[in-house]
Amino acid sequence: MNTKIHNRILFVDDEARLRENIAEILVLNGFEVTALCNGKEALKALDEYTFDLIIADYLMPEMNGLELLSKVRSRYDKIPFIILTAYGTIESAVEAIKKGADDYLQKPFDIEEMLFAINRVLDHKRLNEDNKKLRESIQGLYSFHNIVTRSESMIKALTMAKKAAQSPNTTIAIYGESGTGKEVLARAIHYLGERMHNRFVVVNCTAIPHTLFESELFGHLKGAFTGADTEREGMFGLANGGTILLDEIGDMPLQMQPKVLRVIQERSFIRLGANTPTYTDCRVIVATHRNLEELVKEGAFREDLYHRINVFPIYLPPLRERIEDIPLLVEHYLDILRRSIGKPLHGISQKAMDMLLKYHWPGNIRELKNCLERAAILVDNELIRPEHLSIMDKYTGKTADSNPRSLHIDIDLNDKETSLDSIVDNVLQKILKKCEGNRSLAADILKVNRKMFYRRGQ
């Protein structure tokens, strides 16, 4: 029978008086203690109980402390282990540490010194347990089980993603409109693979100023440029052993692309101000809502980088193409909201559900999630109705199959607005208004780079 008692210590020493004295002191300091005289008895106790810490003397007949340590490490979970050594036998202490002991104490030792060592080792054990629970919580949060679907196209994408997760060095490219869940899928891939215990690093390529891109990705040494007052590790360095997501890679500056290609191919980079390369072992996942093939034709994206990152492409369908998933997603997010905001949330009315099914969802799943969160805050012991939905003012009654990219706009020209520039500005302004300020959607409709809206002050 395995009985877990917090702070239970197994103390093993063949000196009866020392064993009794130490056991008494440990009990007085709040520990549960099992005191035994040899290693064989200790192994029997380990078969019956779970201990938080083992303290064992190095020199004991039949089975010494190092042999006991070796058997403990081979048979049980990693139990913290402190070895006791005689004065002047530092070599045995070093050997014990190499074999997996967490700490050592030299006899004769001070009681305060022993208590300090015990608490330090137990604190480290608790920290490791907390970190493990946190990792498991994060893994559960980003598990494939939390991606709900019955859509054939989405099931196909998830099946491919699960296969790719088992190949830890394969570069993956995730394509899909904004809000379709590209980062969620990338995290699920990371936490399903063997790199799950290391970092998942996200680089938003649209949010980094061009002048800081190289420093952000690769890091720099102190004094590498004006303002570099301290040394900085870049994102590729932080991702060593784990996964790096280059989100919206289609917006990466052209001059940075050959350097990123080098990292992917050679697994090395040079920090600003350094002369020698730094090596990194990380999986690279890229994501974009852009058509990279079109960008290659336009000269806005390097062809060699495109072919290097497109090893394993995965396409996420927009929400309007998987409307059969909307009822599943609604219940999924309402269940999450019930727990997060502490409301019972009785569900959604049929009229409100019909509205969700007919809306074209330009913001995809992200927009649906935000819409439901707002509705959950507004309702009070009632079903969610159409008036609770943020899409109420945008709703047109068209089905989700309607093409949101087919827009009609009227352009009124006067004598002052007949130049090509003024017509272009007029079109950009009206398209942007139709798209409710979504520059990415407007750029996709017009088949242009969304930076055009910024350059023209839209």
N, C-alpha and C positions, 0 to 999 in steps of 0.2 A: 504494500500500500504506500503510495506517495503522498505524504502530508506536507503541504507548504506552510512553513512558519517563518515569518519575516525575521531577519537577523539571527538565524540559527547558525551557530558556528560548530564545526567539527574540529576538535583539538586533539592532535595525536602526538604523544611523547612517551617514551618508555620510562622516564624518571617520575615515579609516583608522586613525590612531594611537589615537584614543580607543576605537574599536571593538575593536582588538586588545588594548589594555590592560584594558578592562572584561571582555572575554571570558576573559582569563587569570585575572583576579581571581575571576570567578564559578566557573571550573573549580576553582580552588584552594579554594573554599568549598563544593565538593561538588555543583555543578550541571552538567548537560549543556547545552552552549551551541552554538547555531547563530548565527553572526554574519554579517549581510548588509548590503549598502551601500544598498539602496533598497527601496521598497515593492513594486515588481513582482516582485523576487526573493523577497520575503517571502511574497507570495501563492502563488508557485509552491511554496515550501517547505511552506506550509499545506495544499496539495493532497496532499502526500506523507506528512506526519507530523502527529502530534497534539502540541501544545505545552501546557505548563501555564501559561505566562506569556509575554506579548509586551512588550518594552520598545522604544519607537521614539521617535526624535527628531522634534520638531515641524517644524523647518525642514529639508526635504530637497528636492532637485530632482525634477521630474516628478510625484512623488506625495508630498505632505507627510504627517506623522504623523496629522493629523486625517482626511485622506482614506483613509489606510490603516485607521484605526480604524473609519470608516464602512463600508468594504468587509468588514472582518472581522466586524462585527456583523450584516451582512446575509447573509453566506454560511455562517458557521460557528456552532457552539455558542458560548455565552458564555465566551470565553477571557479571563481577567484581562489587563488592559492598563494599562501605566504609560507616560505620555507624558513626554518630556524637553523642557523649554523653556529658552530663553536667559534670563539674568538680566534682571529688569525687565519681562518680558512676562507678567505675572500674568493679563492678560485672556485670552491664549491657553490658559492652564491651566484657567481657569474654563470656557471654552468646551468644552475637551476633557472635563471632568467632566460637563458638561451633555449631551454627545454619548455618554456611556457609559464614559469612562475610569474605572478604579478608583482611580488615584492619579496624582500628577505629581511630578517632581523638577526643581528649577531648576539649570541649569548656571551655574558649576561646582558640583558637589555633592560632599559628603564620602562616602567609601566606606562608612563605618559607617551613614550615613544611607540610602544606597542599599540596603544589605543588610537594614536594618530594614524599609524599605518593601516589599522583595521578600518577606520572610518574613511580614509582616503580610497581604499580599494572598494569598499561598499558603495561609496558615492559614485565611483567610476562605473560600477556595475549598474547602479540605478540609472545613470545617464545613458548607458548603452541600451538599457531596456526601454527607456523613454524614446530614444532615437529610433529603435526598432518599431515601437508602436506608431511613431509618427510616420515612418516610411510605409508601414502597412496601411495606415489611414490614407496617405497620399496615393498609394497604389490602388486602393479601393476606390478613391475618388475619381481617378483617371482610368479605371478599368474599362475594358471593352464592354463589360456587362452594363455599364452606365450609358452606352450608346444604343438607344432603343430604335428599332426599325422593323418594318416588314416589307419595305421597298426592295425590289429585286436589284436595282442598280446600287443601292446602298449596301445591301448584303454582299454583293460582288466586291465592292470597295473594301469592306471590312475583312472579307476572306483573304483578299490580297494583302492587306495590311498585317494580318496575323502571321501570314507566311513570311513576309518581309521582316517581321520582328525577330524571327529566329535566325536571321543572318545579320550579326551585329556590326559588320563593316560595310554593308551595302548602302549606298546613297539612295535616298528616297525622295521623289518629287511629288508633292501633293498639290493638285490643281482644284480650284473651286472658287466660286464667288465669295465676296466678303460676307462673313457671318455663317458660312456653311459648316464650320467646325474643324478647320484645318489644324489649328493648334491642339484642339482636344484630341484629334486622331494621332497627331505626332506624339503627344504625351502618352497615349495608350500604347503606342508602339514601343516607346522607351521603357515603360514600366512592365511590359510583357517580356522584354528581352533580357539578356544576361548583363546588360549595363544598368539595370534598374537601381542598383545600390549607389550609383554615382550621379553626378549632377545632370539636370536637364536645363540647358541654357538657351534662352530665347533672345535673338537679335532682330529687332524691328528695323528693317532696312529703310523704311520711310521716315523714321523718327530721328535718324542720326545725321547731323550736318555733314556735308561732304568733306569739310576740312578736318573733321574729327574721326572719320570712318576708319582710317588705318590704325589709329591709336585705340579705338574702341574694340576692334577685332583682334589686334595683335599685341596691344600693350606698348609701354615705352619705359625707357630708363630715365632716371632722374637727370634733368638737364638736357633731354633730347631735343626740346624746343622751348621757346619762351612760354613760361607758365607751368612747365613740367617740374614742379617742386618736389614731387615724390615719385617713386617707381610705381608703375601700374601694371597689373596683369590683365591681359586682354581676354575677350570672350572665348577664343579658341584655347587659351591656357586654362581658363576656369572649367572648360568642358572636358578636359583630359580624363579619359576613362569613362566618360558618359556620352551625352548626346547634345549636339548643337542644332538649333532650329534657326535657319535663315529665313525669317518670315518676310513675305513680299520681296523676294529676291529680284523680281522684275524691275524694281525701283533702285537697285544697287548701281552706284556710279560706274560708268564704263571703265574708268581708270583703275578701279578696285578689282574688277573682275579677273584679270590675269593673276593677281596675287591670291585671290580665293581659289582659283583653279590650282595653283601651286600647292596650297595647303591640302586640298582634297586628294591630289595625286601623290604628293611626296610626304604628307603628314608632318610637314615642318613649315615654320614661318620665322621671320626675323623681326623682332621688336624694334620700334623706333629708337635709334641711338645705339643699337647693338651691332656687333660684327659677326656673331655666330648664330646659327639657327637654333630655334627651340622646337622640340618635337612634341607632338600631341597625338594621342590615340583616342579619337572620338568618332562616333557615327555622325554623319551630316544628313540632316533632313532639310529640304527646302520647301517653301510653300509660296504660292502666288495666285492671284486672281487674274493675272495677265496672260495673254497668249504669247508665250515665249518664242514660238516659231515666227510669228508676225514681227516680234521685236528684232529677231535675228535678221529678217529680210529688210527691216528698216535701218539696220546698223546700230540699233540701240542696245543689243545684247550680243555677247560674243558667241559664235557658233561652237567653238571648242568647249566652252563652259556649259553651254546648253546640252551638248551630247554627254558631257561628263556627269551632270546632275540628273539627267533623264534616264538613268539606269533602270529604275523601277518606278514608273509613273502610276499614280493613283488619282482617280477623278472622283470628286465629291459632287453629287447632283444638287442643284438648288432646291429649296423647299417646295417651290411651285411644281417641280417635277416628281415630288414624292408626297403628294397630299394625303395618301393613305396613312402616312406616318403622323399626321397632325393630331388625331385623337390620342395616340400613344404618347406623343411628346407632351401634350397638354396634361395628361394624368401624371406623367413622370415629373414635370416641373412643379405641378401643384403639390405633389407628395413632398418634394424637396422644400417648397415654400411652407408647407404645414409645419415642418420641423424647424425651419430657420426663423420664421416670424411668430411662431407659437399660436397660429389660428387654426380652427378646425377645417375651414374651407370646404364647404359642402359640395363643390363641383361647379359645373358650367351649364347654363341653359342651352336648349337646342338651338335657339335663335343665335346665340353668341357663337356656338360651335359652327353653325352654318356660315356665319360671317368669317370665321377663321379659315374655313375650307375654301371660300370663294375669293379671299384676299390674295393678291399676287406676291406678297412678301419680298420686297426688294432687299430688305435687310436679313432675309433668311432666318435661320434658327435663333440667331442673336436677337433679332427684332421680336420674334415670337416669345422668347424668354422674358424680355423686358416688358412686353405687353402684358403677360400674365402676372409678373411681379407687381406692376402698377395696379392691375385689377384686384390682386390679392390684398393689397393695402386698402383699397377703396371699399371692398365688400364688408358687410357686417352681418354675420349670421344669415347669409342668403346665398343663392346661386349667383355666379358671375353672369351678368347680362350684357347686351351690346353696349349700353351706355357706360359700362365700366372699362371698355376696351379702348386703348389709345389709338387704334386704327379707325375709330368711328368716323372721324372727319375725313379720312383718306378713302374710306370704303366707297366703291363704285357699283358694287353688285355684279361685277364681271367675274367669270370663273377663273380659277387658278391657271387654266390652260390658255387664257388670253395672253397675248404677247405684250409684256410691259415695255418692250423695246420699240414698239410701234407707236410713236407719239405724233400727235398733230399739234403744230404751233402756227400761230398767225404772226406775220411780220409786217408792221406798218412802217413804210418808208416815207420820208419827206425829202426835200431838196438837200438838206444838210446831212442826210444819212444814206447817200447813194454810193459812197466809197466801199470798196471790198472790205476794208478793215472795220468799218462801222457795221456792215452787214454781219460779218463774222462775230463781232462782239455782241450784236443783238441776238444772234442764234445761240451763242454760248450762254448768254444770260437767261434766255427763255428755257433752254433745255435744262439748265441747272435748277431753275425754279420748278420745272415739271418733276425733276428728280429729287426735289426737296433738299437741295444742297449737297446731295451725294455725288461728289466729283468723280468717283470711280465708276459709278453706274452711268453717268453722263458721258464719260470718256469712252466707255465700252459701246454705248449707243452710236456715238459719232466715229468710232474706230480711230481715236486719237489718243495721244499720251495725256494723262490727266494734268501733267505739269503745264499744259497750255492754258488751263483755267487760272493758274497762279501767275503765269507770265502776263496774262491780259487783265489781271486784277479782278478776276471773277471769284 
